[in-house]
Amino acid sequence: MQTSAFLPRRKGARGLGILALAMASLPFSAFATNGYFSNGPSVKSNGLGGAGTAFPVDSLAGFINPAGILFVGDRVDVGLTVFRPDRSSTIEGNAFGADGEYSGNAREYFLLPEAGHTHRINDDVSFGLSLTGNGGMNTDYRRNPYRAFGGRGSAGVNLQQIFLTPSLAFRVGEQQSIGIGLNFAVQRFYAKGLEGFAGASLAPDRLTGNDYSTSTGVGVRLGWTGRFLDERLSFGATWASKIEGHFDDYEGLFAENGGFDIPQNASIGAAFRANDKLTLLADVQRIYYSKTKSVGNSLAPLLQGQPLGGKQGPGFGWRDIDVYKIAASYDYSPRLTLRAGFSHAEQPIPDDQTFFNILAPGAVQDQLSLGATWQTGERGEFSIYYSHAFEKEVNGRGSIPQPFGGGEADIQLSEDSLGFAYAWKL
């Protein structure tokens, strides 16, 4: 029986299952890049700026496009990213005395694990299993920006989302595949320091300070990949359904009595192999934030008698966005592959919705990524990436309602990520 240098083939799936259970229990925090969606699910895909709908690179490809796992072979990938967001806000012109600069960085660093496994059932069918975080948001203000309105202690939120995605890919024709995956999602959330909004809540005892609330749900992901012109040109398309979610302990904060669905999203992509070494990529992704009421509803219903937590209650006012990604993969030598990527996201936060988004300043739009993979032996490979999401400020305009003293709230965010991964080719 053939083995890799480090991991017996027969133990690949079993080892990943054990790792998945261990990782699911970790108290890690997820991240915000495209709103609160991640750019990519893995170290290698993030080195490409998240592009990869038509260009699978590892066993976590099933989370991007399940059709792609047919083309990555049998392998196990594990990785870890160190993530550092820099989030802050400023309030000016407030009649209640809230003016000042506020740092949301009481916690600075976060660990983001990942794991994946793919196995060829036969020449025409492959199975994949991936574990990754797709999104989230954390703010932690030691100095509470809502203290002037009645907030107590520190303020902030923490949203974590982890996905376990089993998938199948089927060959249709010589160089095309279709895939289907199930996204099993676990979400955890807490909020603190929002006591000043209790009078506007449907359930004040389930508004803030209730520690973590957990939600589970499942959705489907569909995909297609095709290779043409002697495999020099590839196209891909994928769609993921909405995943319903509900936070029981925050029924007085989120619309629909604590509803917090993970929005549907879709991507199309292309990859062009310019020569034996260089491949160019481009992806476009659409994220439907507005279809989740707790995220998409504006703050305006609060002033129209709709309480926090109500069926049509106020939210964060986020818009649907498109994300554009371009990347290049260069095989410098038989052992070394270099990657670079750039992504641009539309702004999800309108300038009149910044007051509530002090808690969730998912404002960054432009991100640059660099990555590399080194073949460590016949079957092993080591990967690394670094990305920087450039600082973006959304300046409020008519953002703080007059019942809260008027004025403007400005929010800022930048991010740095450094990730490492190892893979065994089975």
C-alpha positions in Angstrom: 0.0 0.0 0.0 1.4 3.4 -1.0 1.9 6.0 1.7 2.8 9.7 1.7 5.9 10.8 3.5 3.9 11.6 6.6 0.3 10.3 6.4 -0.8 6.8 5.5 -3.4 6.9 2.7 -5.9 4.7 4.6 -5.8 7.1 7.5 -6.5 10.3 5.6 -10.2 10.5 5.9 -10.2 9.2 9.5 -7.5 11.7 10.5 -9.4 14.6 8.9 -12.6 13.5 10.8 -10.8 13.7 14.1 -9.3 17.0 13.2 -12.7 18.4 12.2 -14.1 17.5 15.6 -11.2 19.1 17.3 -11.3 22.3 15.2 -15.1 22.6 15.6 -14.6 22.9 19.3 -12.0 25.7 19.1 -13.0 29.2 20.3 -11.7 30.9 17.2 -13.1 34.0 15.7 -13.9 34.4 12.1 -13.3 37.5 10.0 -14.6 40.2 7.7 -13.2 40.9 4.3 -16.1 41.2 1.7 -18.6 42.5 4.2 -18.3 39.6 6.6 -17.6 36.9 4.0 -14.0 35.6 3.7 -12.1 36.0 0.5 -11.2 32.3 0.2 -11.5 29.2 2.3 -7.8 28.1 2.4 -4.2 29.4 2.5 -3.7 28.6 -1.2 -6.9 30.2 -2.4 -6.2 33.3 -0.3 -2.8 33.6 -2.0 -4.9 34.1 -5.2 -7.0 36.7 -3.6 -9.9 34.3 -3.2 -10.1 33.6 -7.0 -10.6 29.9 -7.9 -14.1 29.2 -9.2 -12.5 27.8 -12.4 -9.1 26.9 -10.9 -9.2 24.4 -8.0 -5.9 24.3 -6.0 -6.5 22.1 -3.0 -9.0 19.9 -1.1 -10.9 22.9 0.2 -11.9 23.7 -3.4 -15.3 22.0 -2.7 -16.3 25.0 -0.6 -15.6 27.4 -3.5 -17.0 25.2 -6.3 -17.7 21.5 -5.6 -17.2 20.6 -9.3 -13.5 21.4 -8.9 -12.6 18.6 -6.5 -12.6 16.2 -9.5 -9.3 17.8 -10.7 -7.3 18.0 -7.5 -6.6 14.3 -6.8 -6.4 12.5 -3.5 -5.0 14.8 -0.8 -5.3 16.2 2.8 -4.7 19.9 3.6 -4.5 21.5 7.0 -3.8 25.1 7.7 -3.9 28.0 10.1 -4.2 31.8 9.5 -3.3 34.5 12.0 -5.7 37.4 11.4 -5.4 40.9 12.7 -8.2 43.4 12.0 -7.8 47.1 13.0 -11.3 48.5 13.7 -12.3 51.9 15.0 -15.0 54.6 15.0 -15.4 58.3 15.6 -18.5 60.2 16.7 -18.9 63.9 16.2 -21.6 66.5 16.8 -23.6 64.4 19.2 -25.9 66.3 21.6 -25.7 63.5 24.3 -21.9 63.8 24.7 -20.9 60.7 22.8 -18.2 62.6 20.7 -14.8 61.0 20.6 -12.5 58.4 19.0 -13.1 54.7 19.9 -10.9 51.7 19.3 -12.5 48.3 18.8 -9.2 46.4 19.2 -9.4 45.2 22.8 -8.7 41.8 21.2 -6.1 42.1 18.3 -5.3 38.6 17.0 -7.4 35.7 15.9 -6.6 32.1 14.8 -8.5 30.7 11.8 -8.1 27.0 11.2 -8.9 25.0 8.0 -8.8 21.4 6.8 -9.8 19.5 3.7 -9.7 16.0 2.2 -10.5 14.7 -1.3 -10.7 11.2 -2.6 -11.3 9.8 -6.1 -14.0 7.1 -5.9 -13.2 6.3 -9.5 -12.1 8.2 -12.7 -15.4 9.9 -13.0 -16.4 10.6 -9.4 -14.6 12.3 -6.5 -15.6 13.0 -2.9 -14.5 16.0 -0.8 -14.8 17.2 2.7 -13.8 20.7 3.8 -13.8 22.5 7.1 -13.4 26.3 7.1 -14.8 29.6 8.3 -16.7 31.6 5.8 -17.3 34.8 7.7 -17.8 36.7 10.9 -17.1 39.9 12.7 -15.6 41.0 16.0 -15.4 44.3 17.7 -14.4 44.9 21.3 -14.6 48.5 22.6 -13.1 49.0 26.1 -14.5 52.5 25.9 -18.2 52.0 25.0 -19.3 54.3 22.1 -22.9 53.8 23.3 -22.3 54.8 26.9 -23.9 58.2 26.4 -27.1 56.4 25.4 -27.1 54.1 28.5 -24.7 51.3 27.5 -22.7 49.8 30.3 -19.2 48.4 30.5 -17.3 47.5 27.3 -19.2 47.1 24.0 -18.9 44.9 21.0 -20.0 41.8 19.1 -18.5 38.5 18.0 -19.9 36.5 15.1 -18.3 33.2 14.2 -19.2 30.9 11.3 -17.7 27.5 10.6 -18.7 25.3 7.7 -18.3 21.6 7.2 -18.9 20.8 3.5 -19.1 17.3 2.1 -19.3 17.3 -1.7 -19.4 15.1 -4.7 -18.1 15.9 -8.3 -19.1 14.0 -11.4 -17.4 14.0 -14.8 -19.6 15.0 -17.7 -17.6 14.7 -20.9 -13.9 14.5 -21.0 -13.0 17.8 -19.4 -16.2 19.0 -17.6 -17.6 18.3 -14.2 -20.7 19.1 -12.1 -20.7 19.1 -8.3 -23.0 19.3 -5.3 -22.1 20.0 -1.7 -24.0 20.4 1.6 -22.9 23.4 3.7 -23.4 22.4 7.4 -23.0 25.7 9.2 -22.5 26.5 12.9 -22.9 30.1 14.0 -22.1 31.6 17.4 -22.8 35.2 18.4 -22.6 37.4 21.4 -23.2 41.1 22.0 -22.4 43.4 25.0 -22.8 47.0 26.1 -26.0 47.7 24.2 -28.2 48.4 27.3 -29.0 51.9 25.9 -31.2 50.3 23.3 -33.3 48.3 25.8 -36.3 50.7 25.5 -36.5 50.1 21.8 -36.3 46.3 22.0 -39.0 43.7 21.7 -37.2 41.6 24.3 -34.9 43.7 26.4 -33.6 40.6 28.4 -32.5 39.1 25.1 -30.7 42.2 23.6 -27.2 42.2 25.1 -24.9 40.5 27.5 -26.2 37.0 27.2 -22.9 35.3 26.3 -22.8 33.1 23.2 -25.9 31.9 21.4 -25.5 29.1 18.8 -27.3 28.4 15.6 -27.0 25.5 13.2 -28.3 25.1 9.6 -27.7 23.5 6.3 -27.7 24.7 2.7 -26.7 23.4 -0.7 -23.9 24.4 -3.0 -23.9 23.6 -6.8 -21.2 24.0 -9.3 -19.8 23.4 -12.8 -16.3 23.5 -14.2 -15.2 23.1 -17.9 -11.8 22.9 -19.5 -11.3 23.8 -23.2 -8.6 24.5 -25.8 -6.4 21.6 -24.6 -7.1 22.7 -21.0 -5.6 26.1 -21.6 -9.0 27.8 -20.8 -11.3 27.0 -17.9 -14.6 28.3 -16.8 -16.6 27.8 -13.6 -19.8 28.7 -12.0 -21.3 28.1 -8.5 -24.2 29.0 -6.4 -24.8 28.5 -2.6 -28.3 28.7 -1.1 -29.4 30.7 2.0 -28.8 28.9 5.3 -31.4 29.7 7.9 -30.1 30.8 11.3 -31.6 31.9 14.6 -30.0 33.2 17.8 -32.4 32.5 20.7 -30.5 34.6 23.2 -30.6 37.7 20.9 -34.3 37.7 20.0 -34.4 41.3 21.2 -31.6 42.5 18.9 -32.0 40.9 15.4 -35.1 41.2 13.2 -37.5 38.3 13.0 -37.0 37.5 16.7 -33.3 36.7 16.5 -33.1 35.6 12.8 -29.7 35.6 11.3 -29.6 33.7 8.0 -26.4 33.2 6.0 -27.1 34.8 2.6 -27.1 33.1 -0.7 -24.2 33.9 -3.0 -23.0 33.0 -6.5 -19.7 33.2 -8.4 -18.5 32.8 -12.0 -14.8 32.5 -12.9 -12.3 31.9 -15.7 -8.7 30.7 -15.8 -6.3 31.1 -18.8 -3.0 29.2 -19.0 -0.9 31.7 -20.9 2.1 29.3 -21.1 3.6 26.3 -19.3 4.3 28.4 -16.2 1.7 31.2 -15.9 -2.0 31.0 -15.3 -4.3 34.1 -15.1 -7.6 34.1 -13.2 -10.6 36.2 -12.8 -13.7 35.8 -10.6 -16.9 37.7 -9.9 -18.9 37.0 -6.8 -22.4 38.2 -5.7 -23.4 38.2 -2.1 -27.1 38.9 -1.2 -26.8 40.6 2.2 -30.1 42.5 1.8 -32.1 39.3 1.8 -31.2 38.7 5.4 -33.5 41.1 7.3 -31.3 41.4 10.4 -28.4 42.5 8.2 -30.2 44.2 5.3 -33.0 46.2 7.1 -31.9 49.8 7.8 -32.1 51.6 11.2 -35.1 53.6 9.9 -37.8 51.1 11.2 -36.7 51.9 14.7 -37.9 55.5 14.2 -41.2 54.2 12.8 -42.2 52.2 15.8 -40.7 48.9 14.8 -38.7 47.5 17.8 -35.4 45.7 17.7 -36.2 42.0 17.3 -39.5 42.6 15.5 -40.5 40.9 12.3 -39.6 44.0 10.3 -37.2 45.3 12.9 -34.2 47.5 12.3 -30.8 46.0 11.2 -27.5 47.1 9.8 -28.7 48.4 6.4 -26.2 46.3 4.3 -26.6 46.2 0.6 -26.0 43.4 -1.8 -22.4 43.5 -3.2 -20.3 42.3 -6.1 -16.7 41.2 -5.5 -14.2 41.3 -8.3 -11.0 39.1 -8.1 -8.0 38.8 -10.4 -5.0 36.6 -9.8 -1.9 35.0 -11.2 -0.3 31.6 -10.5 3.3 31.1 -11.7 5.2 27.9 -11.6 8.7 29.3 -10.9 10.2 25.8 -10.8 9.0 22.2 -10.5 9.0 22.7 -6.7 8.0 26.3 -6.3 4.7 28.0 -7.2 4.2 31.7 -6.7 0.8 33.4 -6.4 -0.6 36.9 -6.3 -4.2 38.2 -6.2 -6.2 41.4 -5.8 -9.9 41.7 -4.9 -12.3 44.7 -4.9 -15.6 44.6 -3.1 -18.5 47.1 -3.4 -19.2 48.9 -0.2 -22.0 47.1 1.7 -22.5 49.9 4.3 -24.4 53.1 3.3 -23.1 56.3 4.8 -26.4 56.9 6.6 -26.2 53.5 8.4 -22.8 53.9 10.2 -24.3 54.4 13.8 -25.3 50.8 14.3 -22.3 49.6 12.2 -19.9 50.8 14.8 -20.5 47.2 16.0 -19.8 45.7 12.6 -17.6 48.0 10.5 -17.2 45.6 7.5 -16.0 48.5 5.4 -12.8 47.3 3.6 -13.0 47.0 -0.2 -9.5 46.4 -1.6 -7.2 43.5 -0.7 -3.8 42.5 -2.0 -2.5 38.9 -1.5 0.7 37.1 -2.1 1.3 33.4 -1.7 3.7 30.5 -2.5 3.8 26.7 -2.3 7.0 24.6 -1.9 7.0 20.9 -2.7 8.8 19.3 0.3 9.1 15.9 -1.2 7.3 13.5 -3.6 4.0 13.9 -1.8 4.2 16.8 0.6 3.8 20.6 0.1 4.1 23.6 2.3 2.1 26.8 1.5 2.1 30.3 2.9 0.2 33.6 2.1 0.0 37.1 3.3 -2.8 39.6 2.6 -3.5 43.2 3.4 -7.0 44.7 3.2 -6.4 48.4 2.8 -7.9 50.8 5.3 -11.3 52.1 4.4 -13.4 54.7 6.2 -17.1 55.2 5.8 -18.0 58.7 6.8 -21.5 59.0 8.2 -24.0 61.4 6.7 -27.3 61.8 8.6 -26.2 58.7 10.5 -27.2 59.2 14.1 -30.9 59.7 14.5 -32.1 62.8 16.4 -33.7 60.8 19.2 -30.1 59.7 19.9 -28.7 63.3 19.8 -27.8 63.5 16.1 -24.3 64.0 14.7 -22.3 61.6 12.7 -20.6 58.2 13.2 -17.5 57.4 11.1 -16.2 53.8 10.9 -12.8 52.5 9.8 -11.3 49.0 9.1 -8.1 47.5 7.8 -6.9 43.9 8.0 -3.7 41.8 7.8 -3.6 38.0 7.5 -0.7 35.5 7.5 -1.4 31.8 6.9 0.4 28.5 6.7 -0.7 25.1 5.4 0.6 21.7 4.8 -0.7 19.1 2.4 -0.2 15.4 1.9 -0.9 14.0 -1.6 -2.2 10.5 -1.1 
